[in-house]
Amino acid sequence: MDELRVVARFVAETAQRILPAFEEMHPDDPRPRVAVDSAWTFVNGAPRTKLQRMASLDAHRAAKESSTEIARLAARSAGDAAAAAYLHPIAQASQVGHILRAAASAARIAELQADGDPACGTRAIEEACRRATPTLIDVLSRYPVAPATKTRVSQLQAALDASLRAAHSRAR
């Protein structure tokens, strides 16, 4: 549980930071905020419950209904924060997304807010690397590398994954 709380904290910190991008576009939709709050409930010591599962699903529904890419990415990150409490130990590459997709989404939002400037995404990935704790990197290293697809978020996630695994290798 302690490791799950570390992962959930990393994702929740990111999701909370970018949540205003969703709320500006959809001020009457509380679902992503509820998801982030439920993630913090778990991070702060409460047991994981149906609250995190349902809030995650609701935030992902809000993402699908979002009117812009930025709002969609922010809502999905909120859902990922709540879902992080349920990261499972089966070594599947898809689990890497639960750990890193919110940070990659934040990097993509930074790019979009800067008229597509990839340097902003790179800086956001570097910032996420600085925030990653040894425990988070250790958990990540238990999973296979997630393949990068053609989407920009996937490419940013792959860059973050590679940077964190390289740091883990150097630390050994």
Number of C-alpha atoms within 10 A of each C-alpha: 13 10 14 21 22 20 26 28 22 23 28 30 18 26 30 20 12 25 23 17 19 27 18 10 15 15 10 8 14 14 23 33 21 21 33 30 20 29 34 23 16 22 25 11 11 12 13 21 12 10 17 28 19 18 26 29 20 21 29 24 17 24 25 16 13 20 13 13 16 24 25 24 28 31 35 29 34 39 36 33 37 35 25 29 27 17 17 11 10 10 14 13 15 14 20 23 20 23 26 24 26 30 29 30 29 26 30 29 25 22 20 16 13 13 10 13 13 17 13 19 25 19 14 23 24 16 14 21 17 10 13 14 15 14 14 20 19 14 17 22 17 14 16 13 19 17 13 14 11 8 9 16 22 20 16 25 28 22 17 24 25 14 15 24 17 12 14 15 10 8 8 5
